[in-house]
């Protein structure tokens, strides 16, 4: 039987730095690494308050500030939690410990066929679940429904399975909140006219309105954790993208994508949320299907 390897977690922080934590089961030690170098280590269970480390920012990041992170290991379980400013950060990589595989001569033929049968049933069950979930054709459903922004700056196009919901935004923003309750997915689209006091900078838009947009998503208090920032196109324009995760009121995990960009003197912030394991394609189609317009304002909704 081979030696059990170390258990390893990895995180990417908001300042672009990469942090890792390991449990070395053979040596009975716990380690925290920054950029591949050991920043803190101790025998298992000897740091009940966790390993506090200062994480310098990565070169070229949009958030050039060091962060203080605390990695806490459970002394008797293969669990490690990283927190920044008291907020839990979700790992980008989870440990995958190997298990001992019995030699072929130790396997019992009847047990092997039972395993094959169980796998077959599981595959069939997954197929049925997927068929039921996608039976409405959400991945390829036509964007037959529309909603016009009250300020005339966009028209949202979305499948019939989504329903417009009330949205709360600062007065200068007009927006749409679209939800598919059965699929636990949501899309937020918001826009406003830039004024002389607002710089046409996509990252400043994210800084100003990111929390306002995410406040409309169905999440529990203090459960949101940012996991990455990047520059990516949004509707053909340079975009400021932030990725994160949060916990829904039913306890399930969800991930969220948001993007801010500027076009022709207007600022846009868009976001979508979906179950952690679901594909993003259907929601990205809704975002990319947004029609950017210059229609007359119809005023605030009644």
C-alpha positions in Angstrom: 0.0 0.0 0.0 1.4 3.4 -1.0 2.0 6.2 1.5 -0.9 8.6 1.9 0.0 11.9 0.3 -0.4 15.3 1.9 -3.8 17.0 1.8 -3.7 20.3 0.0 -6.0 23.3 -0.4 -5.4 26.3 -2.6 -7.0 29.8 -2.7 -6.7 32.9 -4.9 -7.3 36.1 -3.0 -8.8 39.4 -4.1 -5.3 40.9 -4.4 -4.2 38.2 -6.9 -2.0 36.2 -4.4 -2.2 32.5 -4.2 -2.3 30.8 -0.8 -2.0 27.0 -0.1 -2.4 24.9 3.0 -1.3 21.4 3.5 -1.7 18.6 6.1 1.4 16.4 6.1 0.0 13.2 7.6 3.3 11.4 7.6 5.0 14.1 9.6 2.0 15.2 11.6 2.4 18.8 10.5 0.2 21.6 9.1 1.6 24.2 6.7 0.5 27.4 5.1 2.3 28.5 1.9 2.3 31.8 0.0 3.5 31.7 -3.6 4.9 28.2 -3.0 7.0 29.2 0.0 6.2 28.1 3.6 4.8 31.1 5.5 3.8 29.2 8.7 4.0 25.6 9.9 3.4 23.8 13.2 2.7 20.3 14.5 -1.0 19.2 14.0 -3.4 20.8 16.5 -0.9 23.2 18.2 -2.4 26.4 16.7 -6.1 26.5 17.8 -6.4 30.1 16.8 -5.1 29.3 13.3 -2.0 30.4 11.3 -2.1 34.2 10.7 -0.1 35.3 7.7 0.3 38.5 5.8 -0.2 37.9 2.0 1.5 40.4 -0.3 -0.4 41.4 -3.5 0.5 39.8 -6.8 2.2 42.0 -9.4 -0.2 43.6 -11.8 -3.3 43.1 -9.6 -6.1 45.6 -9.5 -6.1 45.5 -5.7 -2.5 46.2 -4.7 -2.8 45.8 -1.0 -1.5 43.1 1.4 -4.1 41.0 3.1 -4.1 39.3 6.4 -5.4 35.7 6.2 -6.0 33.1 8.9 -5.8 29.4 8.0 -7.5 27.2 10.7 -7.0 23.5 10.7 -9.3 21.0 12.5 -7.0 19.0 14.7 -8.8 15.7 14.3 -10.3 16.1 10.8 -8.9 16.8 7.3 -10.5 20.3 7.3 -8.9 23.7 6.7 -10.7 27.0 6.5 -9.1 30.3 5.2 -10.6 33.6 6.3 -9.8 37.2 5.3 -11.3 39.9 7.4 -13.5 37.3 9.1 -15.0 36.1 5.8 -14.5 32.6 4.7 -12.8 32.2 1.3 -13.8 29.2 -0.9 -10.8 27.1 -2.2 -10.1 27.0 -5.9 -8.5 23.5 -5.3 -9.6 20.9 -2.8 -7.6 18.0 -1.5 -8.1 14.7 -3.3 -6.6 12.0 -1.0 -5.9 8.7 -2.6 -7.3 5.6 -1.2 -5.8 2.2 -1.1 -6.9 0.0 -4.0 -7.1 -3.7 -3.3 -5.1 -6.0 -5.5 -7.0 -7.9 -8.1 -6.6 -11.2 -6.4 -8.2 -9.7 -3.2 -11.3 -8.6 -5.0 -14.4 -10.7 -4.6 -16.1 -11.4 -8.0 -19.6 -10.9 -6.6 -18.6 -7.6 -5.0 -17.1 -6.4 -8.3 -20.4 -7.1 -10.1 -22.3 -5.3 -7.4 -20.1 -2.3 -7.9 -20.7 -2.4 -11.7 -24.5 -2.6 -11.1 -24.4 0.3 -8.7 -22.4 2.4 -11.2 -24.9 1.6 -13.9 -27.9 2.6 -11.8 -26.1 5.8 -10.8 -25.4 6.7 -14.5 -29.1 6.0 -15.4 -30.2 8.1 -12.5 -28.0 11.0 -13.5 -29.2 10.8 -17.0 -32.8 11.0 -15.8 -32.1 13.9 -13.6 -30.3 15.8 -16.3 -33.1 15.1 -18.7 -35.7 16.4 -16.3 -33.6 19.4 -15.5 -33.0 20.3 -19.1 -36.4 19.1 -20.3 -37.5 22.8 -20.7 -34.6 23.3 -23.0 -33.1 26.1 -20.9 -29.7 25.7 -22.5 -31.0 26.3 -26.0 -34.3 28.0 -25.1 -35.1 30.9 -27.4 -34.9 34.4 -25.8 -38.6 35.1 -26.5 -39.3 37.4 -23.5 -38.2 41.0 -23.1 -38.0 43.7 -20.5 -37.1 47.3 -21.3 -35.0 49.4 -18.9 -37.0 52.4 -17.5 -34.1 54.7 -18.6 -34.1 53.3 -22.1 -30.5 52.1 -22.0 -31.1 48.4 -22.6 -33.7 45.7 -23.5 -33.2 42.4 -21.7 -34.0 39.2 -23.7 -34.6 36.0 -21.8 -36.3 32.6 -22.0 -39.9 32.1 -20.9 -38.8 30.1 -17.8 -37.5 33.4 -16.2 -39.7 35.9 -14.5 -39.0 39.6 -13.8 -38.7 40.3 -10.1 -38.7 43.6 -8.2 -35.2 45.2 -8.1 -33.7 47.7 -5.7 -30.9 49.9 -7.0 -29.5 53.4 -6.4 -31.7 56.1 -8.1 -29.2 56.8 -11.0 -29.4 53.1 -12.0 -32.2 51.3 -13.9 -32.1 47.6 -14.0 -33.8 44.2 -14.4 -33.8 41.2 -12.1 -34.7 38.0 -13.9 -35.1 34.7 -12.0 -35.8 31.1 -12.8 -37.1 29.8 -9.5 -37.0 26.1 -10.6 -33.4 26.2 -11.7 -32.3 28.6 -8.9 -30.7 31.0 -11.3 -30.8 34.8 -11.5 -29.6 37.5 -13.8 -29.2 41.3 -13.0 -28.7 43.9 -15.7 -28.2 47.6 -14.7 -27.2 50.7 -16.6 -26.9 54.5 -16.2 -25.8 57.6 -18.0 -22.3 58.7 -17.0 -22.1 62.3 -15.7 -19.1 64.6 -15.4 -18.5 63.5 -11.8 -18.2 59.8 -12.8 -15.0 58.6 -14.5 -15.5 56.2 -17.4 -13.5 53.4 -15.7 -15.0 49.9 -15.5 -13.2 49.0 -12.3 -14.5 52.2 -10.6 -18.0 51.1 -11.7 -17.5 47.7 -10.0 -16.2 49.3 -6.9 -19.2 51.6 -6.7 -22.1 49.3 -7.8 -20.9 45.7 -7.3 -22.4 45.3 -3.8 -25.6 47.1 -4.9 -26.2 44.7 -7.8 -25.4 41.6 -5.7 -27.8 42.8 -2.9 -30.6 41.7 -5.2 -29.5 38.0 -5.4 -31.0 35.5 -2.9 -28.1 34.9 -0.5 -27.7 34.6 3.2 -26.1 37.4 5.2 -22.3 37.6 5.2 -21.9 34.5 3.0 -20.5 36.1 -0.1 -16.8 35.5 -0.8 -14.8 36.9 -3.7 -12.5 34.4 -5.4 -11.1 36.2 -8.5 -10.8 39.4 -10.5 -9.9 39.6 -14.2 -10.2 41.7 -17.3 -12.5 40.1 -19.8 -14.8 41.3 -22.7 -18.4 42.0 -21.9 -20.8 42.4 -24.9 -17.7 43.2 -27.0 -16.4 45.9 -24.6 -13.4 45.7 -22.2 -14.9 44.5 -18.9 -14.0 44.3 -15.2 -15.1 40.8 -14.1 -15.4 39.6 -10.5 -16.1 36.0 -9.6 -17.5 34.9 -6.2 -19.5 32.4 -4.3 -22.2 32.6 -1.7 -24.8 30.5 0.2 -28.4 30.5 -0.7 -31.1 30.6 2.0 -31.7 26.9 1.5 -28.0 26.2 2.4 -26.9 25.3 -1.2 -23.8 26.8 -2.6 -24.0 29.2 -5.6 -21.4 31.0 -7.7 -21.8 34.5 -9.1 -20.2 36.3 -12.1 -20.4 40.0 -12.5 -19.0 42.4 -15.1 -18.9 46.2 -15.5 -18.1 48.1 -18.7 -18.5 51.4 -20.3 -19.9 52.1 -23.8 -20.7 55.4 -25.5 -21.0 57.4 -22.2 -23.0 54.8 -20.4 -22.1 52.5 -17.6 -23.3 48.9 -17.3 -23.1 46.4 -14.5 -24.3 42.8 -15.2 -24.3 39.7 -13.0 -25.7 36.2 -12.9 -25.9 33.5 -10.2 -26.3 29.8 -10.5 -25.9 26.5 -8.5 -22.2 25.8 -8.0 -22.1 22.8 -10.4 -24.3 24.1 -13.2 -23.0 25.3 -16.5 -22.8 29.0 -17.1 -23.8 28.9 -20.8 -27.6 29.5 -20.5 -27.0 32.6 -18.3 -24.2 33.9 -20.5 -26.6 33.7 -23.5 -29.0 36.1 -21.6 -26.3 38.5 -20.8 -24.8 38.5 -24.3 -28.4 38.8 -25.7 -28.9 42.2 -24.0 -29.7 44.9 -26.5 -27.9 48.2 -25.7 -30.2 51.0 -26.7 -30.8 54.8 -26.4 -34.6 54.9 -26.0 -36.5 57.6 -24.1 -36.7 57.3 -20.4 -40.1 56.2 -19.1 -39.4 57.2 -15.5 -39.3 55.2 -12.4 -41.8 52.2 -12.1 -45.0 52.9 -10.1 
